[in-house]
Amino acid sequence: MEAIRQTVKVKNHKISITLPEDFNAEEVDVIIMPSQNIDVSIPQWQIDQVRERSAEYLKDPSITLDIDESLESILNKRSKEDKSTFISAEESIARLKNRKGV
């Protein structure tokens, strides 16, 4: 699937979109929503974890973590956090879709 995302100006309640020459679809789906600057808040635990892993990797690039070990580590740390900061899976997916313009 080929997708094109553009931010365009609305003028007199109309928009104009010019497609690239190599875009050959005969029909397209158009989704229109207000353009927003979304303030993405990254939890401190995730920032700390990335910094820790980056530092370890820079010390020894040959080290890698098994995906199961990584997930277990993340889930263990997350399970100890204040659950009032959690969001539902639905909200998480909605935020991802909004960020990606889907």
N, CA, C and O atoms as CSV, one atom per row, in Angstrom:
chain,resi,resn,atom,element,x,y,z
A,1,MET,N,N,0.843,-1.178,0.000
A,1,MET,CA,C,0.000,0.000,0.000
A,1,MET,C,C,0.886,1.238,0.000
A,1,MET,O,O,1.858,1.321,0.751
A,2,GLU,N,N,0.548,2.169,-0.826
A,2,GLU,CA,C,1.261,3.436,-0.885
A,2,GLU,C,C,0.413,4.499,-0.207
A,2,GLU,O,O,-0.778,4.629,-0.490
A,3,ALA,N,N,1.024,5.248,0.677
A,3,ALA,CA,C,0.293,6.302,1.383
A,3,ALA,C,C,1.041,7.611,1.232
A,3,ALA,O,O,2.272,7.647,1.210
A,4,ILE,N,N,0.289,8.664,1.130
A,4,ILE,CA,C,0.863,10.003,1.042
A,4,ILE,C,C,0.219,10.836,2.140
A,4,ILE,O,O,-1.005,10.878,2.268
A,5,ARG,N,N,1.040,11.483,2.913
A,5,ARG,CA,C,0.507,12.369,3.944
A,5,ARG,C,C,0.962,13.776,3.623
A,5,ARG,O,O,2.148,14.030,3.409
A,6,GLN,N,N,0.012,14.680,3.592
A,6,GLN,CA,C,0.319,16.075,3.327
A,6,GLN,C,C,-0.439,16.948,4.314
A,6,GLN,O,O,-1.550,16.615,4.727
A,7,THR,N,N,0.158,18.047,4.680
A,7,THR,CA,C,-0.551,19.067,5.420
A,7,THR,C,C,-0.826,20.180,4.419
A,7,THR,O,O,0.100,20.753,3.846
A,8,VAL,N,N,-2.088,20.477,4.213
A,8,VAL,CA,C,-2.463,21.481,3.223
A,8,VAL,C,C,-3.297,22.570,3.879
A,8,VAL,O,O,-3.943,22.345,4.903
A,9,LYS,N,N,-3.275,23.737,3.284
A,9,LYS,CA,C,-4.045,24.876,3.780
A,9,LYS,C,C,-5.468,24.803,3.248
A,9,LYS,O,O,-5.690,24.461,2.087
A,10,VAL,N,N,-6.423,25.126,4.101
A,10,VAL,CA,C,-7.826,25.204,3.701
A,10,VAL,C,C,-8.104,26.648,3.289
A,10,VAL,O,O,-7.803,27.587,4.026
A,11,LYS,N,N,-8.683,26.808,2.100
A,11,LYS,CA,C,-9.012,28.150,1.624
A,11,LYS,C,C,-10.449,28.128,1.107
A,11,LYS,O,O,-10.775,27.382,0.183
A,12,ASN,N,N,-11.294,28.943,1.705
A,12,ASN,CA,C,-12.721,28.991,1.336
A,12,ASN,C,C,-13.371,27.615,1.439
A,12,ASN,O,O,-14.156,27.219,0.577
A,13,HIS,N,N,-13.035,26.897,2.501
A,13,HIS,CA,C,-13.584,25.560,2.760
A,13,HIS,C,C,-13.229,24.553,1.667
A,13,HIS,O,O,-13.976,23.604,1.431
A,14,LYS,N,N,-12.099,24.754,1.006
A,14,LYS,CA,C,-11.662,23.833,-0.045
A,14,LYS,C,C,-10.184,23.528,0.137
A,14,LYS,O,O,-9.423,24.337,0.668
A,15,ILE,N,N,-9.797,22.337,-0.318
A,15,ILE,CA,C,-8.385,21.970,-0.339
A,15,ILE,C,C,-8.043,21.449,-1.733
A,15,ILE,O,O,-8.919,21.003,-2.474
A,16,SER,N,N,-6.778,21.511,-2.071
A,16,SER,CA,C,-6.304,20.976,-3.342
A,16,SER,C,C,-5.091,20.109,-3.064
A,16,SER,O,O,-4.153,20.531,-2.387
A,17,ILE,N,N,-5.118,18.893,-3.592
A,17,ILE,CA,C,-4.001,17.966,-3.390
A,17,ILE,C,C,-3.468,17.546,-4.750
A,17,ILE,O,O,-4.224,17.051,-5.585
A,18,THR,N,N,-2.191,17.735,-4.980
A,18,THR,CA,C,-1.553,17.294,-6.212
A,18,THR,C,C,-0.776,16.022,-5.909
A,18,THR,O,O,0.090,15.996,-5.035
A,19,LEU,N,N,-1.101,14.976,-6.646
A,19,LEU,CA,C,-0.455,13.678,-6.429
A,19,LEU,C,C,0.808,13.568,-7.280
A,19,LEU,O,O,0.893,14.161,-8.355
A,20,PRO,N,N,1.793,12.800,-6.790
A,20,PRO,CA,C,3.013,12.595,-7.579
A,20,PRO,C,C,2.699,11.885,-8.901
A,20,PRO,O,O,1.718,11.147,-8.998
A,21,GLU,N,N,3.518,12.108,-9.889
A,21,GLU,CA,C,3.329,11.509,-11.212
A,21,GLU,C,C,3.253,9.982,-11.144
A,21,GLU,O,O,2.503,9.359,-11.896
A,22,ASP,N,N,4.036,9.380,-10.234
A,22,ASP,CA,C,4.083,7.906,-10.185
A,22,ASP,C,C,2.995,7.295,-9.293
A,22,ASP,O,O,3.008,6.090,-9.039
A,23,PHE,N,N,2.067,8.110,-8.823
A,23,PHE,CA,C,0.951,7.597,-8.035
A,23,PHE,C,C,-0.151,7.197,-8.999
A,23,PHE,O,O,-0.786,8.053,-9.614
A,24,ASN,N,N,-0.381,5.887,-9.133
A,24,ASN,CA,C,-1.249,5.390,-10.195
A,24,ASN,C,C,-2.574,4.801,-9.725
A,24,ASN,O,O,-3.243,4.127,-10.508
A,25,ALA,N,N,-2.969,5.024,-8.513
A,25,ALA,CA,C,-4.230,4.464,-8.029
A,25,ALA,C,C,-5.400,5.127,-8.748
A,25,ALA,O,O,-5.377,6.325,-9.031
A,26,GLU,N,N,-6.416,4.328,-9.036
A,26,GLU,CA,C,-7.614,4.865,-9.686
A,26,GLU,C,C,-8.617,5.397,-8.672
A,26,GLU,O,O,-9.412,6.281,-8.990
A,27,GLU,N,N,-8.583,4.863,-7.452
A,27,GLU,CA,C,-9.433,5.343,-6.369
A,27,GLU,C,C,-8.569,5.523,-5.134
A,27,GLU,O,O,-7.591,4.800,-4.943
A,28,VAL,N,N,-8.926,6.477,-4.302
A,28,VAL,CA,C,-8.198,6.703,-3.059
A,28,VAL,C,C,-9.193,6.950,-1.936
A,28,VAL,O,O,-10.325,7.370,-2.174
A,29,ASP,N,N,-8.762,6.686,-0.719
A,29,ASP,CA,C,-9.530,7.044,0.465
A,29,ASP,C,C,-8.945,8.341,0.996
A,29,ASP,O,O,-7.727,8.489,1.088
A,30,VAL,N,N,-9.796,9.260,1.339
A,30,VAL,CA,C,-9.350,10.544,1.859
A,30,VAL,C,C,-9.878,10.697,3.277
A,30,VAL,O,O,-11.078,10.567,3.524
A,31,ILE,N,N,-8.985,10.969,4.190
A,31,ILE,CA,C,-9.355,11.229,5.580
A,31,ILE,C,C,-8.922,12.657,5.886
A,31,ILE,O,O,-7.763,13.019,5.683
A,32,ILE,N,N,-9.836,13.447,6.366
A,32,ILE,CA,C,-9.515,14.841,6.659
A,32,ILE,C,C,-9.721,15.085,8.145
A,32,ILE,O,O,-10.794,14.820,8.687
A,33,MET,N,N,-8.691,15.588,8.792
A,33,MET,CA,C,-8.773,15.936,10.207
A,33,MET,C,C,-7.905,17.155,10.443
A,33,MET,O,O,-6.950,17.387,9.702
A,34,PRO,N,N,-8.220,17.933,11.456
A,34,PRO,CA,C,-7.414,19.117,11.731
A,34,PRO,C,C,-5.960,18.732,12.010
A,34,PRO,O,O,-5.691,17.744,12.693
A,35,SER,N,N,-5.048,19.505,11.487
A,35,SER,CA,C,-3.632,19.286,11.742
A,35,SER,C,C,-3.324,19.748,13.158
A,35,SER,O,O,-3.754,20.821,13.581
A,36,GLN,N,N,-2.571,18.923,13.885
A,36,GLN,CA,C,-2.253,19.251,15.272
A,36,GLN,C,C,-0.791,18.974,15.555
A,36,GLN,O,O,-0.209,18.031,15.018
A,37,ASN,N,N,-0.218,19.784,16.383
A,37,ASN,CA,C,1.098,19.488,16.932
A,37,ASN,C,C,0.861,18.730,18.219
A,37,ASN,O,O,0.377,19.291,19.202
A,38,ILE,N,N,1.201,17.461,18.211
A,38,ILE,CA,C,0.936,16.612,19.365
A,38,ILE,C,C,2.160,16.605,20.266
A,38,ILE,O,O,3.274,16.325,19.824
A,39,ASP,N,N,1.937,16.915,21.525
A,39,ASP,CA,C,3.003,16.865,22.514
A,39,ASP,C,C,3.103,15.430,23.014
A,39,ASP,O,O,2.240,14.959,23.755
A,40,VAL,N,N,4.155,14.748,22.605
A,40,VAL,CA,C,4.339,13.364,23.001
A,40,VAL,C,C,5.139,13.331,24.294
A,40,VAL,O,O,6.230,13.893,24.386
A,41,SER,N,N,4.582,12.671,25.274
A,41,SER,CA,C,5.243,12.571,26.563
A,41,SER,C,C,5.828,11.172,26.715
A,41,SER,O,O,5.091,10.187,26.749
A,42,ILE,N,N,7.135,11.088,26.806
A,42,ILE,CA,C,7.808,9.799,26.974
A,42,ILE,C,C,8.031,9.596,28.470
A,42,ILE,O,O,8.614,10.449,29.139
A,43,PRO,N,N,7.562,8.456,28.991
A,43,PRO,CA,C,7.738,8.207,30.424
A,43,PRO,C,C,9.222,8.189,30.812
A,43,PRO,O,O,10.071,7.735,30.044
A,44,GLN,N,N,9.511,8.686,32.005
A,44,GLN,CA,C,10.891,8.751,32.468
A,44,GLN,C,C,11.540,7.372,32.523
A,44,GLN,O,O,12.727,7.241,32.224
A,45,TRP,N,N,10.780,6.334,32.902
A,45,TRP,CA,C,11.350,4.989,32.974
A,45,TRP,C,C,11.862,4.546,31.609
A,45,TRP,O,O,12.865,3.838,31.522
A,46,GLN,N,N,11.180,4.959,30.543
A,46,GLN,CA,C,11.599,4.550,29.209
A,46,GLN,C,C,12.852,5.321,28.783
A,46,GLN,O,O,13.753,4.752,28.168
A,47,ILE,N,N,12.907,6.595,29.106
A,47,ILE,CA,C,14.098,7.399,28.814
A,47,ILE,C,C,15.306,6.817,29.540
A,47,ILE,O,O,16.377,6.653,28.956
A,48,ASP,N,N,15.116,6.505,30.831
A,48,ASP,CA,C,16.211,5.935,31.629
A,48,ASP,C,C,16.681,4.606,31.053
A,48,ASP,O,O,17.880,4.337,30.990
A,49,GLN,N,N,15.727,3.777,30.634
A,49,GLN,CA,C,16.083,2.468,30.100
A,49,GLN,C,C,16.866,2.588,28.791
A,49,GLN,O,O,17.832,1.855,28.582
A,50,VAL,N,N,16.468,3.485,27.930
A,50,VAL,CA,C,17.179,3.685,26.666
A,50,VAL,C,C,18.586,4.204,26.942
A,50,VAL,O,O,19.546,3.750,26.320
A,51,ARG,N,N,18.713,5.144,27.862
A,51,ARG,CA,C,20.042,5.671,28.203
A,51,ARG,C,C,20.943,4.576,28.777
A,51,ARG,O,O,22.119,4.475,28.426
A,52,GLU,N,N,20.371,3.757,29.668
A,52,GLU,CA,C,21.132,2.660,30.275
A,52,GLU,C,C,21.591,1.659,29.215
A,52,GLU,O,O,22.758,1.267,29.188
A,53,ARG,N,N,20.685,1.258,28.360
A,53,ARG,CA,C,21.035,0.295,27.313
A,53,ARG,C,C,22.036,0.868,26.328
A,53,ARG,O,O,22.947,0.169,25.882
A,54,SER,N,N,21.870,2.140,25.986
A,54,SER,CA,C,22.807,2.777,25.063
A,54,SER,C,C,24.212,2.818,25.653
A,54,SER,O,O,25.191,2.540,24.960
A,55,ALA,N,N,24.308,3.165,26.928
A,55,ALA,CA,C,25.610,3.216,27.593
A,55,ALA,C,C,26.264,1.835,27.620
A,55,ALA,O,O,27.460,1.703,27.357
A,56,GLU,N,N,25.480,0.817,27.938
A,56,GLU,CA,C,26.012,-0.550,27.956
A,56,GLU,C,C,26.457,-0.977,26.568
A,56,GLU,O,O,27.509,-1.597,26.415
A,57,TYR,N,N,25.671,-0.654,25.567
A,57,TYR,CA,C,26.013,-1.032,24.201
A,57,TYR,C,C,27.297,-0.336,23.754
A,57,TYR,O,O,28.139,-0.949,23.097
A,58,LEU,N,N,27.450,0.939,24.105
A,58,LEU,CA,C,28.654,1.667,23.713
A,58,LEU,C,C,29.902,1.097,24.379
A,58,LEU,O,O,30.992,1.146,23.809
A,59,LYS,N,N,29.740,0.554,25.596
A,59,LYS,CA,C,30.867,-0.097,26.273
A,59,LYS,C,C,31.260,-1.389,25.565
A,59,LYS,O,O,32.444,-1.703,25.439
A,60,ASP,N,N,30.255,-2.137,25.102
A,60,ASP,CA,C,30.504,-3.428,24.471
A,60,ASP,C,C,29.431,-3.697,23.410
A,60,ASP,O,O,28.394,-4.287,23.715
A,61,PRO,N,N,29.677,-3.263,22.155
A,61,PRO,CA,C,28.679,-3.432,21.087
A,61,PRO,C,C,28.333,-4.893,20.767
A,61,PRO,O,O,27.357,-5.157,20.065
A,62,SER,N,N,29.113,-5.823,21.268
A,62,SER,CA,C,28.811,-7.225,20.973
A,62,SER,C,C,27.653,-7.754,21.825
A,62,SER,O,O,27.104,-8.819,21.543
A,63,ILE,N,N,27.289,-7.002,22.867
A,63,ILE,CA,C,26.192,-7.488,23.711
A,63,ILE,C,C,24.851,-7.206,23.038
A,63,ILE,O,O,24.663,-6.167,22.406
A,64,THR,N,N,23.961,-8.112,23.181
A,64,THR,CA,C,22.585,-7.926,22.722
A,64,THR,C,C,21.677,-8.620,23.719
A,64,THR,O,O,22.112,-9.507,24.454
A,65,LEU,N,N,20.429,-8.220,23.743
A,65,LEU,CA,C,19.469,-8.846,24.632
A,65,LEU,C,C,18.503,-9.698,23.818
A,65,LEU,O,O,18.064,-9.310,22.735
A,66,ASP,N,N,18.193,-10.836,24.348
A,66,ASP,CA,C,17.157,-11.664,23.766
A,66,ASP,C,C,15.831,-10.929,23.908
A,66,ASP,O,O,15.602,-10.270,24.922
A,67,ILE,N,N,14.955,-11.029,22.916
A,67,ILE,CA,C,13.696,-10.296,22.952
A,67,ILE,C,C,12.869,-10.662,24.182
A,67,ILE,O,O,12.235,-9.795,24.783
A,68,ASP,N,N,12.871,-11.937,24.558
A,68,ASP,CA,C,12.112,-12.344,25.742
A,68,ASP,C,C,12.681,-11.711,27.008
A,68,ASP,O,O,11.928,-11.297,27.890
A,69,GLU,N,N,14.001,-11.636,27.098
A,69,GLU,CA,C,14.631,-10.986,28.250
A,69,GLU,C,C,14.292,-9.497,28.280
A,69,GLU,O,O,14.025,-8.931,29.340
A,70,SER,N,N,14.306,-8.884,27.122
A,70,SER,CA,C,13.991,-7.461,27.043
A,70,SER,C,C,12.562,-7.187,27.491
A,70,SER,O,O,12.314,-6.291,28.298
A,71,LEU,N,N,11.628,-7.967,26.960
A,71,LEU,CA,C,10.227,-7.774,27.324
A,71,LEU,C,C,9.995,-8.033,28.810
A,71,LEU,O,O,9.254,-7.298,29.464
A,72,GLU,N,N,10.622,-9.067,29.336
A,72,GLU,CA,C,10.464,-9.371,30.756
A,72,GLU,C,C,10.990,-8.221,31.613
A,72,GLU,O,O,10.367,-7.837,32.602
A,73,SER,N,N,12.134,-7.680,31.223
A,73,SER,CA,C,12.712,-6.557,31.963
A,73,SER,C,C,11.785,-5.340,31.930
A,73,SER,O,O,11.566,-4.693,32.953
A,74,ILE,N,N,11.253,-5.039,30.767
A,74,ILE,CA,C,10.353,-3.892,30.628
A,74,ILE,C,C,9.087,-4.101,31.455
A,74,ILE,O,O,8.647,-3.201,32.171
A,75,LEU,N,N,8.513,-5.289,31.351
A,75,LEU,CA,C,7.276,-5.561,32.078
A,75,LEU,C,C,7.497,-5.556,33.590
A,75,LEU,O,O,6.642,-5.089,34.342
A,76,ASN,N,N,8.631,-6.069,34.031
A,76,ASN,CA,C,8.937,-6.053,35.464
A,76,ASN,C,C,9.042,-4.617,35.985
A,76,ASN,O,O,8.494,-4.295,37.039
A,77,LYS,N,N,9.744,-3.762,35.247
A,77,LYS,CA,C,9.869,-2.367,35.666
A,77,LYS,C,C,8.520,-1.662,35.618
A,77,LYS,O,O,8.165,-0.910,36.526
A,78,ARG,N,N,7.777,-1.915,34.552
A,78,ARG,CA,C,6.478,-1.248,34.385
A,78,ARG,C,C,5.487,-1.679,35.465
A,78,ARG,O,O,4.666,-0.876,35.909
A,79,SER,N,N,5.559,-2.933,35.887
A,79,SER,CA,C,4.613,-3.432,36.890
A,79,SER,C,C,4.816,-2.778,38.257
A,79,SER,O,O,3.928,-2.830,39.107
A,80,LYS,N,N,5.969,-2.170,38.469
A,80,LYS,CA,C,6.257,-1.526,39.745
A,80,LYS,C,C,5.872,-0.043,39.746
A,80,LYS,O,O,6.006,0.631,40.768
A,81,GLU,N,N,5.394,0.468,38.603
A,81,GLU,CA,C,5.041,1.880,38.501
A,81,GLU,C,C,3.624,2.155,38.976
A,81,GLU,O,O,2.801,1.249,39.105
A,82,ASP,N,N,3.369,3.416,39.229
A,82,ASP,CA,C,2.042,3.871,39.623
A,82,ASP,C,C,1.058,3.608,38.489
A,82,ASP,O,O,1.200,4.163,37.399
A,83,LYS,N,N,0.081,2.781,38.737
A,83,LYS,CA,C,-0.848,2.370,37.697
A,83,LYS,C,C,-1.784,3.500,37.254
A,83,LYS,O,O,-2.460,3.369,36.234
A,84,SER,N,N,-1.832,4.585,37.992
A,84,SER,CA,C,-2.679,5.710,37.586
A,84,SER,C,C,-2.129,6.398,36.337
A,84,SER,O,O,-2.838,7.172,35.695
A,85,THR,N,N,-0.872,6.122,35.987
A,85,THR,CA,C,-0.280,6.728,34.786
A,85,THR,C,C,-0.514,5.872,33.548
A,85,THR,O,O,-0.183,6.290,32.438
A,86,PHE,N,N,-1.075,4.693,33.721
A,86,PHE,CA,C,-1.289,3.786,32.596
A,86,PHE,C,C,-2.431,4.296,31.719
A,86,PHE,O,O,-3.337,4.983,32.190
A,87,ILE,N,N,-2.370,3.946,30.437
A,87,ILE,CA,C,-3.474,4.208,29.527
A,87,ILE,C,C,-3.941,2.882,28.963
A,87,ILE,O,O,-3.197,1.901,28.968
A,88,SER,N,N,-5.161,2.853,28.479
A,88,SER,CA,C,-5.703,1.607,27.935
A,88,SER,C,C,-5.045,1.292,26.594
A,88,SER,O,O,-4.437,2.158,25.965
A,89,ALA,N,N,-5.177,0.051,26.178
A,89,ALA,CA,C,-4.662,-0.353,24.866
A,89,ALA,C,C,-5.333,0.463,23.767
A,89,ALA,O,O,-4.689,0.866,22.799
A,90,GLU,N,N,-6.627,0.701,23.925
A,90,GLU,CA,C,-7.364,1.473,22.930
A,90,GLU,C,C,-6.817,2.891,22.816
A,90,GLU,O,O,-6.642,3.411,21.714
A,91,GLU,N,N,-6.547,3.516,23.969
A,91,GLU,CA,C,-5.995,4.869,23.965
A,91,GLU,C,C,-4.599,4.874,23.356
A,91,GLU,O,O,-4.252,5.793,22.613
A,92,SER,N,N,-3.798,3.864,23.660
A,92,SER,CA,C,-2.457,3.765,23.102
A,92,SER,C,C,-2.510,3.666,21.579
A,92,SER,O,O,-1.756,4.345,20.882
A,93,ILE,N,N,-3.397,2.824,21.069
A,93,ILE,CA,C,-3.540,2.660,19.622
A,93,ILE,C,C,-4.053,3.956,18.996
A,93,ILE,O,O,-3.583,4.359,17.933
A,94,ALA,N,N,-5.008,4.604,19.644
A,94,ALA,CA,C,-5.533,5.869,19.123
A,94,ALA,C,C,-4.426,6.919,19.027
A,94,ALA,O,O,-4.355,7.656,18.044
A,95,ARG,N,N,-3.572,6.990,20.034
A,95,ARG,CA,C,-2.463,7.959,20.009
A,95,ARG,C,C,-1.480,7.634,18.894
A,95,ARG,O,O,-1.006,8.536,18.203
A,96,LEU,N,N,-1.167,6.347,18.713
A,96,LEU,CA,C,-0.267,5.948,17.625
A,96,LEU,C,C,-0.858,6.309,16.266
A,96,LEU,O,O,-0.160,6.846,15.405
A,97,LYS,N,N,-2.134,6.017,16.075
A,97,LYS,CA,C,-2.791,6.335,14.805
A,97,LYS,C,C,-2.774,7.828,14.563
A,97,LYS,O,O,-2.535,8.272,13.439
A,98,ASN,N,N,-3.024,8.607,15.594
A,98,ASN,CA,C,-3.041,10.047,15.466
A,98,ASN,C,C,-1.659,10.584,15.085
A,98,ASN,O,O,-1.533,11.456,14.225
A,99,ARG,N,N,-0.629,10.045,15.741
A,99,ARG,CA,C,0.738,10.471,15.424
A,99,ARG,C,C,1.141,10.122,14.017
A,99,ARG,O,O,1.853,10.885,13.365
A,100,LYS,N,N,0.692,8.968,13.535
A,100,LYS,CA,C,1.077,8.506,12.198
A,100,LYS,C,C,0.114,8.978,11.124
A,100,LYS,O,O,0.325,8.702,9.943
A,101,GLY,N,N,-0.934,9.679,11.512
A,101,GLY,CA,C,-1.874,10.203,10.542
A,101,GLY,C,C,-2.728,9.134,9.887
A,101,GLY,O,O,-3.132,9.270,8.732
A,102,VAL,N,N,-2.998,8.078,10.625
A,102,VAL,CA,C,-3.795,6.974,10.069
A,102,VAL,C,C,-5.249,7.161,10.436
A,102,VAL,O,O,-6.090,6.341,10.065
